[in-house]
């Protein structure tokens, strides 16, 4: 089996790459991130889309985030692979379900909402009109570096462990009796300020990540 992972060098993507490379030795696992010359922002996403199409994996973990690009990758691969038995597993965010609570104009919130809605609507096409299975897990706060780096006041022990998050995504590779296409996995909050404080920190670090991606674009 051939596996592709976008954003494989950090966070959930790194856990996916490590777990699959160590436990599934017969599988061919390829990671794509800025660390090995694959910036999903390059050529407005067209470069990574073509790279994935050329590799032709059985499973894609659509994990890396950049404004508009994660959903674009999903939609293009889904369209191109309509007559192929493929699996696209998306790392979503609970923020897409909270547009009435969070900043509804945030690219991140809008993108995650669009991605989860696309997966849900497309599930009605499977398999009669499109053989590609789509999944999306809308995670609450995961203790990745995007949230925890340089931050001292957040309650990391209450967040979703990034390795466990990776295992939840891996579990979707095998087809189940029912097509559970969208899942919400939340963390734990003990005080009213936990959610806004954590979201503010995560948003700030995501913006820094986007700025670095822009600097590295070709």
Beta strands, then each sheet from edge to edge (+ up, - down):
strand 1: 2-6
strand 2: 28-32
strand 3: 59-62
strand 4: 87-93
strand 5: 133-139
strand 6: 182-185
sheet 1: 2+ 1+ 3+ 4+ 5+ 6+
end
